[in-house]
């Protein structure tokens, strides 16, 4: 089997499962160690450079990092990575902002328009302004933030946090044209910008087309529009009996908001099973905690009404059926329909893109679903000057994905404006540094112990449900944060093997608590993996294979089960094993070369 190339940035990156899973590739273990050390400013800045909105994402992120967390393989629950991010934001000092980059006095002469002031556009601004670009942000609202401001309820994301982190970017030197609704892309193109970025999100909520929809329209609301109306103070109450249609995070926000605006009997009704719902597990848990039942396998068939007012919804009972290829379909059970009485319905069954303001002769091609044709690497459209990102590019995702795409789009815009190839992407910065401090001392805590996940304190439900603007989660204090940070297994501290130092004494194999090491005769990959001390359970995890040892055998390590405990490095009599901290930092716009300004 070919020896593993550990010099490739992706090899150890994949082993840091949380960072690999994060769309923005935030160095998770590094900022968690900084939090444990009380270095909150440094932890915040690592997050800010990578994911741009530590305080916002520390409250609202979809947490793709947590299901990947290696702690979840040791215990039932992963490290509370997301809520530790919030700790860095909540506990940072007053002077951290002085360490942010700002616009240089001498600009580079290039002007870039950003349409929409959501997370993708703000990320582009954050990356381009320090390079000397004159960045102009357009948005129809009076403040920036996009869907973070309009669709995320204040009991999850307070205005103060949103204003602070959006303001940090705008104060770097961004020209804002808020309250300006862009109705023509060609008009913006005519203003002579060197590049345009479209980050307008997916602003159109899907509707249901069943009998009674038109007759009861006054009390049937599109979920994202209704949440926006609540956020901006246009809506302050709802009926006592509310049905929310949909099983995603927007539906969870709708039902929890309805409880705070007068809904006494609020129900969520979903056509899929509970486990198949698109809502994050913690979002469902929060809804259930607030007394909101979730009814599954019910499909709306009609809205009932009387005298022009909604009276309820009729549902058909269905069951999931899977064919031989595992494809699911919902089949009516034949049971009697279910009628649920209600005063209002909130429809939260998905979102679509809408680009009525982009003229079809503006040089941008659209696919049959109405999405612009966008290069998945460069985010450039068929009009070379126009780039897309976030939900506007490939449909609804989440904030952290919008941030990651904003970073990539900024690289492309910078390259385009400087006349460079858009496909020449700057590589990440990678370092590997030994953590050896003494014979049995390491610069990190490598004690692996069983420790249950710590719960984030919540405000008392009776208090939280009285006001839609009272934040529910209180966050970890410093002591709780330290305890939770200790659960991190330091997956970025890697086992580095020196083939020429190994004497094949088997000491590392004997002391390994999880049998992740094997010294074996070389062979083809499939055959070699059948001879490991412990069976390989996850084929997608890397397997390290050394070069030939003195006997011709090879050292094999299954990265999937390794705990990074360092016992192999402590036990090795020749120092063939070392524990080295892997730090990967993604390159952003301007990272390919230094330019004079």
Helices and strands as residue ranges (DSSP letters): H 9-15, H 17-21, H 28-36, H 40-51, H 54-60, H 64-68, H 71-74, H 81-91, G 96-99, E 111-115, H 119-129, E 134-139, H 147-150, H 159-170, E 175-178, H 185-189, E 195-198, E 204-205, G 217-219, E 220-222, H 223-231, E 241-245, H 249-260, E 265-269, H 281-289, E 293-295, E 298-306, E 309-322, E 328-332, E 338-341, E 344-347, E 351-352, E 386-388, H 391-394, H 399-417, E 429-434, E 436-438, E 441-442, H 461-464, H 478-485, E 493-497, G 499-501, H 507-511, E 517-520, H 525-528, G 529-531, E 543-545, E 554-558, H 567-571, E 577-585
